[in-house]
């Protein structure tokens, strides 16, 4: 038994004592690296009513809870295990095609001419920052097929793309071998390359020797305006970028507490979650806050408390990840997402959407922002009702100041942007089953069950993919993608 703020029982796989690999740095010099050969055992008191995330039985043990030495609230421990669901190394590779459109500012869209031009310069030196091309951005208002070999150096046979993530001003691409590229705006060091220069060509994420994150163990990337969150294949969380300021928009969004430097330009392990035995299933990032979903279905938040971002009715910022108290009883949360200053959480059993945060554009969908009052907010999670009441939602998406939800019948509901202050059914798609949705900045893209893609909203930056059409009030089929079956989509602020 190791005792440090908690008492844990450790089970060694195959009855073998793990070899010491590298001591953790949090005040326990003799603690071994447990994640490769051990697992934490969930206390019996927490076994009752376990959600469906767990399929392995837990042993009959107990845990002693203690107050954290740094004063933060301890979060619920969970069984830590490797997540191999996203490791496709042993699976047959299926070639994919990648299409992008919108405004490529600072290299967010890896169109062939941009990487070729960028490679003529030293990206790390920041010598491209003065080029007008990368300052103003170039609009690509039609879907453009990306040359994967030129952009990422892959053959699309032995290695291909597993995930594409569009942030507000940056892009992330995760390959089937669990390596990743990040590129775009990087003024806060949020892309994790060890510097603060913009990254105008796709650049492989490499880590310093001091980092515990392995470059080929990346499972998920979430990109924000000021910081980035990464989940590895061990379900550990890493963050980098701007931690905020007490004098500006709040502090603590990286989850590392307060540190005077304010910036981290390399992915850094959020040690408090390791100390608490928490495994991360997903993470969402806003402008100055972060939301984490654990493998137990628990929702944690940190960062700026302004506008109710953390969902805990507290006036002070949360420097560490703490449970959202109003969601503690909702142990079956299966999805989270965050817009600029608000967040969504979806329960799996009943399909209820919970929302909290800023509501000046009706983005919370609760109807309480009808006057479009600039100070409107939901300081704690509340269920979204209206037309969603009685329906089972299976997917949600949060954009800049609007959101969308899909029901189990394939119905699409949207709200926010100062247009709808409660969920509104998109009637033009009533006879079409929608299976995926993503919200950007004032626009939405959806995919139907046949793999066809539609867009609607404001498209001044080319984000609609409808050529010269700058606005679409109803979902419009993107003609250039007819005949291409879409399997995955994402939407940033301008691409």
Buried (B, 14 or more C-beta within 10 A) or exposed (E): EEEBBBBBBBEEEEEEEBEEEEEBEBEBEEBBBBBEBBBBBBBEEBBEEBBEBBEEEBEEBEBEBEEBEEEBBBBBBBBBBBBEEBBBEEEEBEEBBBBBBBBBBBBBBBBEEBBEBBEEBEBEEBEBBEBEBBEEBBBBBBBBEBBBEBBBEBEBEEBBBBBBBBBBBBBBBBBBBBBBBBBBBBBBBBBBBBBBBBBBBBBBBEBEEEBBBEBBBBBBBBBBBBBBBBBBBBBBBBBBBBBBEEEEBBBBBBBBBBEEEBBBBBBBBBBBBBBBBBBBBBBBBBBBBBBBBBBBBBBBBBBBBBBBBBBBEBEEBBBBBBBBBBBEEBBBBBBBBBBBBBBBBBBBEEBBBBBBBBBBBBBBBBBBBEEEEEEBBBBBBBBBBBBBEEBBBBBBBBBBBBBBBBBEEBBBBBBBBBBBBBBBBBEBBEEBEBBBBBBBBBBBBBBBEEBBBBBBBBBBBBBBBBBEEEBBEEBBEBEBBEEBEBEEBBBBBBB
